[in-house]
Amino acid sequence: MKRVLAIDTSAGTSVAIVELRDSGSADAPARTECTTLAAWHSADTMKHAENVGTAIAECLAQAGLKAKQLDAVVVGRGPAPFTGLRVGIAAAILFAEGAHLPLYGVVSLDAIALAEVRGGRHANAVEQLLVTTDARRGEVYWAVYGSQASSGLPSRLRGPAVAKLTVVLEQLDAAGTAYRRAEAPVEAANLAKVFFAEHLAGQASHDVTALYLREPDAVPSPGKKVSG
């Protein structure tokens, strides 16, 4: 598994093509590195359906690749609001089926946690990392992470879940938990890096079930009652 297309629509639209490369020399041990070949981002939270196809096409063009030159498709499972999230998952399913590629799912909050740790913004092993994203309705999606596991990923201790931020903070304070908070957009390139770490650790998942964590904002109309 060397080259993947990653798609996330848990907030805006983010698409990337990332390649896993072996590096090292005669004087240094071999190791693997993730290289982003192409990336496309939009913060627009209303135009996922319009943007995702364009994003995929532009990333393939930017990387100079065809679908058959990819090894897998990775999609963010959220948590996120219903409509935007299902667009990204549907696009990933269709692309994977059309290109005859395996499909994998990644919890989107894990990508934010990984970026914080690898970016050096969370180097304190004493503190836990609270990752939050906007869930609307005055709530946040959240998860708490601890130190890095053997896979190289931050270990998810609690969540993902949805609640009011004040409630989450009160619970952490009541438990005496030392933490710092991270709130950032999900980048598809980081989603791919989570996948590669999981894949190398034998933990990659084909589960692409959407993590809504609550009922959709939009509900079907009850319809008209027919008299008589």
C-alpha positions as a Markdown table, in Angstrom:
| # | Residue | x | y | z |
|---|---|---|---|---|
| 1 | Met | 0.0 | 0.0 | 0.0 |
| 2 | Lys | 2.0 | 3.0 | -1.2 |
| 3 | Arg | -0.3 | 5.7 | -2.7 |
| 4 | Val | -3.8 | 6.7 | -1.5 |
| 5 | Leu | -6.5 | 9.1 | -2.3 |
| 6 | Ala | -7.9 | 10.7 | 0.9 |
| 7 | Ile | -11.3 | 12.5 | 1.2 |
| 8 | Asp | -12.8 | 14.3 | 4.1 |
| 9 | Thr | -15.9 | 16.4 | 4.2 |
| 10 | Ser | -16.5 | 16.5 | 8.0 |
| 11 | Ala | -16.3 | 20.3 | 7.8 |
| 12 | Gly | -15.2 | 21.8 | 4.5 |
| 13 | Thr | -14.0 | 19.7 | 1.6 |
| 14 | Ser | -10.4 | 18.3 | 1.7 |
| 15 | Val | -8.9 | 15.9 | -0.8 |
| 16 | Ala | -5.3 | 14.8 | -1.1 |
| 17 | Ile | -3.1 | 12.1 | -2.7 |
| 18 | Val | -0.4 | 10.9 | -0.3 |
| 19 | Glu | 2.4 | 8.5 | -1.0 |
| 20 | Leu | 4.3 | 6.3 | 1.5 |
| 21 | Arg | 8.0 | 6.3 | 0.7 |
| 22 | Asp | 11.0 | 4.4 | 2.1 |
| 23 | Ser | 13.9 | 6.5 | 3.1 |
| 24 | Gly | 17.3 | 6.0 | 4.7 |
| 25 | Ser | 20.8 | 5.3 | 3.7 |
| 26 | Ala | 23.7 | 3.0 | 4.3 |
| 27 | Asp | 24.5 | 5.0 | 7.4 |
| 28 | Ala | 20.9 | 5.3 | 8.7 |
| 29 | Pro | 18.1 | 2.8 | 9.4 |
| 30 | Ala | 15.4 | 2.6 | 6.9 |
| 31 | Arg | 12.1 | 4.4 | 7.7 |
| 32 | Thr | 9.0 | 5.4 | 5.9 |
| 33 | Glu | 7.8 | 9.0 | 5.2 |
| 34 | Cys | 4.5 | 10.3 | 3.9 |
| 35 | Thr | 4.7 | 12.7 | 0.9 |
| 36 | Thr | 1.8 | 14.7 | -0.2 |
| 37 | Leu | 1.6 | 14.6 | -4.0 |
| 38 | Ala | -1.5 | 16.8 | -4.3 |
| 39 | Ala | -3.9 | 18.6 | -2.0 |
| 40 | Trp | -7.2 | 20.5 | -2.4 |
| 41 | His | -9.0 | 22.3 | 0.4 |
| 42 | Ser | -12.2 | 24.5 | 0.7 |
| 43 | Ala | -13.5 | 25.8 | 4.0 |
| 44 | Asp | -17.0 | 26.1 | 2.5 |
| 45 | Thr | -19.4 | 23.9 | 4.6 |
| 46 | Met | -22.3 | 24.2 | 2.1 |
| 47 | Lys | -20.9 | 23.1 | -1.2 |
| 48 | His | -19.5 | 19.6 | -0.6 |
| 49 | Ala | -21.4 | 18.0 | -3.5 |
| 50 | Glu | -20.2 | 20.7 | -5.9 |
| 51 | Asn | -16.6 | 20.7 | -4.7 |
| 52 | Val | -15.7 | 17.0 | -4.1 |
| 53 | Gly | -15.6 | 15.9 | -7.7 |
| 54 | Thr | -13.6 | 18.9 | -8.8 |
| 55 | Ala | -11.2 | 18.3 | -5.9 |
| 56 | Ile | -10.6 | 14.7 | -6.8 |
| 57 | Ala | -10.0 | 15.6 | -10.5 |
| 58 | Glu | -7.7 | 18.4 | -9.7 |
| 59 | Cys | -5.6 | 16.3 | -7.3 |
| 60 | Leu | -5.2 | 13.6 | -9.9 |
| 61 | Ala | -4.1 | 16.2 | -12.4 |
| 62 | Gln | -1.8 | 17.9 | -10.0 |
| 63 | Ala | -0.1 | 14.6 | -9.1 |
| 64 | Gly | 0.0 | 13.5 | -12.8 |
| 65 | Leu | -1.8 | 10.2 | -11.9 |
| 66 | Lys | -4.7 | 8.1 | -13.1 |
| 67 | Ala | -7.1 | 6.3 | -10.8 |
| 68 | Lys | -5.5 | 2.9 | -11.6 |
| 69 | Gln | -2.2 | 4.2 | -10.3 |
| 70 | Leu | -3.6 | 4.5 | -6.8 |
| 71 | Asp | -3.6 | 1.7 | -4.2 |
| 72 | Ala | -6.6 | 2.6 | -2.0 |
| 73 | Val | -9.1 | 5.2 | -1.1 |
| 74 | Val | -9.4 | 6.6 | 2.5 |
| 75 | Val | -12.4 | 8.5 | 3.8 |
| 76 | Gly | -13.0 | 10.5 | 6.9 |
| 77 | Arg | -15.9 | 9.0 | 8.9 |
| 78 | Gly | -16.5 | 12.1 | 11.0 |
| 79 | Pro | -18.0 | 12.8 | 13.4 |
| 80 | Ala | -19.7 | 15.6 | 11.5 |
| 81 | Pro | -23.1 | 16.9 | 10.6 |
| 82 | Phe | -25.2 | 14.5 | 8.4 |
| 83 | Thr | -25.3 | 16.1 | 5.0 |
| 84 | Gly | -21.7 | 17.1 | 4.4 |
| 85 | Leu | -20.3 | 13.9 | 5.8 |
| 86 | Arg | -22.4 | 11.6 | 3.6 |
| 87 | Val | -21.3 | 13.5 | 0.5 |
| 88 | Gly | -17.6 | 12.6 | 1.1 |
| 89 | Ile | -18.3 | 9.0 | 2.0 |
| 90 | Ala | -20.6 | 8.5 | -1.0 |
| 91 | Ala | -17.9 | 10.0 | -3.3 |
| 92 | Ala | -15.2 | 7.7 | -1.8 |
| 93 | Ile | -17.4 | 4.6 | -2.2 |
| 94 | Leu | -18.2 | 5.5 | -5.8 |
| 95 | Phe | -14.6 | 6.3 | -6.7 |
| 96 | Ala | -13.3 | 3.1 | -5.0 |
| 97 | Glu | -15.8 | 0.9 | -6.8 |
| 98 | Gly | -15.2 | 2.6 | -10.2 |
| 99 | Ala | -11.4 | 2.2 | -9.9 |
| 100 | His | -11.6 | -1.2 | -8.2 |
| 101 | Leu | -9.7 | 0.0 | -5.2 |
| 102 | Pro | -10.0 | -1.0 | -1.5 |
| 103 | Leu | -11.7 | 1.5 | 0.7 |
| 104 | Tyr | -10.8 | 2.4 | 4.3 |
| 105 | Gly | -12.3 | 4.6 | 6.9 |
| 106 | Val | -10.6 | 6.8 | 9.5 |
| 107 | Val | -12.0 | 8.8 | 12.4 |
| 108 | Ser | -11.6 | 12.4 | 11.3 |
| 109 | Leu | -10.7 | 13.7 | 14.8 |
| 110 | Asp | -7.7 | 11.4 | 14.7 |
| 111 | Ala | -6.2 | 13.4 | 11.9 |
| 112 | Ile | -6.3 | 16.6 | 13.9 |
| 113 | Ala | -4.7 | 14.8 | 16.9 |
| 114 | Leu | -1.9 | 13.4 | 14.7 |
| 115 | Ala | -1.2 | 16.8 | 13.2 |
| 116 | Glu | -0.9 | 18.3 | 16.7 |
| 117 | Val | 1.5 | 15.7 | 17.9 |
| 118 | Arg | 3.7 | 15.6 | 14.7 |
| 119 | Gly | 3.7 | 19.3 | 14.5 |
| 120 | Gly | 5.2 | 19.6 | 17.9 |
| 121 | Arg | 2.2 | 21.4 | 19.4 |
| 122 | His | 1.5 | 18.7 | 21.9 |
| 123 | Ala | 4.8 | 17.4 | 23.3 |
| 124 | Asn | 3.8 | 17.4 | 27.0 |
| 125 | Ala | 3.3 | 13.7 | 28.0 |
| 126 | Val | 1.5 | 14.8 | 31.2 |
| 127 | Glu | -1.3 | 16.6 | 29.4 |
| 128 | Gln | -4.0 | 14.9 | 27.4 |
| 129 | Leu | -5.2 | 16.4 | 24.1 |
| 130 | Leu | -8.8 | 17.5 | 23.7 |
| 131 | Val | -9.8 | 17.7 | 20.1 |
| 132 | Thr | -13.0 | 19.4 | 19.2 |
| 133 | Thr | -14.9 | 20.4 | 16.1 |
| 134 | Asp | -18.1 | 22.4 | 15.5 |
| 135 | Ala | -21.2 | 20.2 | 15.8 |
| 136 | Arg | -23.6 | 23.1 | 15.5 |
| 137 | Arg | -26.6 | 23.4 | 17.9 |
| 138 | Gly | -24.2 | 24.9 | 20.4 |
| 139 | Glu | -22.3 | 21.6 | 20.7 |
| 140 | Val | -18.9 | 20.1 | 19.8 |
| 141 | Tyr | -17.7 | 16.8 | 18.6 |
| 142 | Trp | -14.9 | 15.8 | 20.8 |
| 143 | Ala | -12.3 | 13.1 | 21.7 |
| 144 | Val | -9.5 | 12.9 | 24.2 |
| 145 | Tyr | -6.0 | 11.6 | 23.3 |
| 146 | Gly | -3.1 | 10.4 | 25.4 |
| 147 | Ser | 0.5 | 9.6 | 24.6 |
| 148 | Gln | 1.5 | 7.9 | 21.3 |
| 149 | Ala | 0.8 | 4.3 | 21.0 |
| 150 | Ser | 3.1 | 1.7 | 19.4 |
| 151 | Ser | 1.6 | 2.6 | 16.0 |
| 152 | Gly | 2.9 | 6.1 | 16.3 |
| 153 | Leu | -0.6 | 7.5 | 16.6 |
| 154 | Pro | -1.9 | 9.4 | 19.7 |
| 155 | Ser | -4.0 | 6.9 | 21.6 |
| 156 | Arg | -7.7 | 7.8 | 21.7 |
| 157 | Leu | -8.8 | 7.6 | 25.4 |
| 158 | Arg | -12.4 | 8.9 | 25.2 |
| 159 | Gly | -14.8 | 9.6 | 22.3 |
| 160 | Pro | -15.7 | 10.5 | 19.7 |
| 161 | Ala | -18.8 | 11.9 | 21.3 |
| 162 | Val | -21.0 | 15.0 | 21.0 |
| 163 | Ala | -21.9 | 17.4 | 23.8 |
| 164 | Lys | -21.8 | 21.1 | 24.8 |
| 165 | Leu | -18.2 | 22.2 | 25.3 |
| 166 | Thr | -18.9 | 23.5 | 28.8 |
| 167 | Val | -20.1 | 20.0 | 29.8 |
| 168 | Val | -16.9 | 18.4 | 28.4 |
| 169 | Leu | -14.6 | 20.8 | 30.1 |
| 170 | Glu | -16.5 | 20.4 | 33.4 |
| 171 | Gln | -16.1 | 16.6 | 33.2 |
| 172 | Leu | -12.3 | 16.9 | 32.5 |
| 173 | Asp | -11.9 | 19.4 | 35.3 |
| 174 | Ala | -13.9 | 17.3 | 37.8 |
| 175 | Ala | -11.6 | 14.3 | 37.0 |
| 176 | Gly | -8.5 | 16.4 | 37.5 |
| 177 | Thr | -7.4 | 15.9 | 34.0 |
| 178 | Ala | -4.6 | 18.1 | 32.7 |
| 179 | Tyr | -5.3 | 18.9 | 29.0 |
| 180 | Arg | -4.8 | 21.3 | 26.2 |
| 181 | Arg | -7.4 | 21.8 | 23.5 |
| 182 | Ala | -6.9 | 21.6 | 19.7 |
| 183 | Glu | -9.5 | 22.8 | 17.3 |
| 184 | Ala | -8.4 | 22.8 | 13.6 |
| 185 | Pro | -9.7 | 21.8 | 10.2 |
| 186 | Val | -9.3 | 18.2 | 9.1 |
| 187 | Glu | -6.8 | 18.0 | 6.3 |
| 188 | Ala | -7.1 | 15.0 | 4.0 |
| 189 | Ala | -3.3 | 14.6 | 3.9 |
| 190 | Asn | -3.3 | 14.0 | 7.7 |
| 191 | Leu | -6.2 | 11.6 | 7.3 |
| 192 | Ala | -3.9 | 9.6 | 4.9 |
| 193 | Lys | -1.1 | 9.7 | 7.4 |
| 194 | Val | -3.4 | 8.2 | 10.1 |
| 195 | Phe | -4.3 | 5.5 | 7.6 |
| 196 | Phe | -0.7 | 4.6 | 6.8 |
| 197 | Ala | 0.2 | 4.4 | 10.5 |
| 198 | Glu | -2.8 | 2.1 | 11.1 |
| 199 | His | -2.0 | 0.0 | 8.0 |
| 200 | Leu | 1.6 | -0.5 | 9.1 |
| 201 | Ala | 0.4 | -1.5 | 12.5 |
| 202 | Gly | -2.1 | -3.9 | 11.1 |
| 203 | Gln | -5.0 | -1.8 | 12.4 |
| 204 | Ala | -6.5 | -0.3 | 9.2 |
| 205 | Ser | -10.3 | -0.6 | 9.0 |
| 206 | His | -12.7 | -1.0 | 6.1 |
| 207 | Asp | -15.5 | 0.5 | 8.2 |
| 208 | Val | -16.8 | 3.6 | 6.5 |
| 209 | Thr | -19.9 | 4.0 | 8.6 |
| 210 | Ala | -20.6 | 7.7 | 9.1 |
| 211 | Leu | -20.2 | 8.9 | 12.7 |
| 212 | Tyr | -23.2 | 11.2 | 13.1 |
| 213 | Leu | -23.6 | 10.6 | 16.8 |
| 214 | Arg | -27.1 | 12.1 | 16.8 |
| 215 | Glu | -30.1 | 12.5 | 14.6 |
| 216 | Pro | -29.7 | 14.5 | 11.3 |
| 217 | Asp | -30.6 | 18.2 | 11.4 |
| 218 | Ala | -33.1 | 17.6 | 8.5 |
| 219 | Val | -36.0 | 15.3 | 9.2 |
| 220 | Pro | -38.5 | 13.9 | 6.7 |
| 221 | Ser | -41.8 | 15.8 | 6.4 |
| 222 | Pro | -44.7 | 13.9 | 8.1 |
| 223 | Gly | -46.7 | 14.4 | 4.9 |
| 224 | Lys | -50.3 | 15.5 | 4.5 |
| 225 | Lys | -53.1 | 13.8 | 6.3 |
| 226 | Val | -55.8 | 12.5 | 4.0 |
| 227 | Ser | -59.3 | 13.0 | 5.2 |
| 228 | Gly | -62.3 | 10.8 | 4.4 |
